[in-house]
């Protein structure tokens, strides 16, 4: 019973932050023994926790509290993700259905995919200045290549037997795409949405650092300029909590609802944990002659 409890997902979720806390405290002690002057710079977990509590309760020195800050960034992220999903879905669908379209876009998609978030953030800051446009475009440029690649691979991995059956029954191409291809693309579209959210969120924060007047990225730069390391780390942890909140209460719930026809992962794990069934067959006597 104890072994199964330690092997479960809850113990892993509880153990990881405790290990991180121990490494954090050990690092502070190690750095303090080598560079004593760095003790005033490195924040303790208790300082960061106090800062995060002040931010959550609205007691902040920044121009906006944490709720206003994340709401501003969330609006930009939502607009950028919507554009990236629509543009990436259309281009990825066209690339998967047409070899000539795939040849036209393939190299440019790879080139955009190789560009770091910092380059897009600097470019958008120079091109669009301060405001909402630059961060939104940075989210689009960061997320759209992942959407294109996922949708294209989804089209290529669509079940060909369903296409053959639709063609045999004389189903028009448009209806086959709508009723056969689009449903088979749902796992790839969902994965593309997750990638676009994770990478677009990081691109948005970097763009707000260089070309924003508000938002989560600008606020973390505010605490950096104020030489408050606990503020920088505290806001970074707030980013993590925000992402985990979306993953747990949005993406996980949508995944269970959309893909409720698929077996749960725990079922597969239990199947592999079970010992193999032993079948006994009656021994056969060799026949001669």
Steps between C-alpha positions, in 0.01 A plus 500: 500500500781741592689413183194571285447833679860604439471389139183703442485839326412692818825406672695612194324835493573554870859376489619718212439841668656371822811394310512842328469672839786293641721577198414871535603511869811293434602734215466804727719337765759397241515842336518671840800289597685597179381859446368645828410830332246322277275413796327839476424438131369144513143494637385231739184297435331684786568840340362382169196343668431825688527701179262265318249522786513880488439490125208259533339710774543819293773658712745593223732786413466439126262717294256207459416211729554144389139453382504809278845407372406147398168612353684741268741227390221244469309718254809533283570128526143411403504728197837367384400136553177548306688646202769231521246216512297636206799584279698191600197274455427627150863488386563161661188355340604629159854364544368158595261482205728642229863413426555828314370707795717297734807567285417873492464542879723228646835683510344819634318313776827338605673840493231658721518199730875549545469866601532554878236685699746776578547583131125525441459714813770745394369514144141565611615766745689684227229455237187573705627696800330493837144374532302186428593437137860394554433237771205357305708466182777337705251240627384432144852462362601275789201268488399480135781268376414238764134515398592462133724199562248323724212552258708391201609181674141439607387517138775260396403254773128511425350150452516422130238223521234757594597707195475194280157420638383860452631495143330167434165641612548813289533745789614846375848616596369790710275272706779243542727771637231627737375164626808277471813712507406763760392246768821302449697823546360572848789340697752693289304825535483454875875437518557807281290710738707385796825577321371840387396587855828396664731655241279801433488578871880506519524708183243742637689552826827565315324744263347687795842530662639688200195662343225518759366766732312254717432129531682213666827542311517873570429441871782250538728759337367754752625285789828437317560874461417542869775244585254277683602142426215362708260691274649350184493146638157552653350613172670211319329261742171680441552429129542131584188495717305676225613246239423205730156645571422518130640152439300343783168682475481576128704265284450190716124550521474568127713194429277275710189638333624491141682166525271322745479212251867419557613279794662674793877476541455343843315209339798432276740532794299253706496261206879511477537466877300177504704180479466316172230241487626146509311263279535130536452285200472123511819331404490329169666171452708478187359277238723272301441354170 
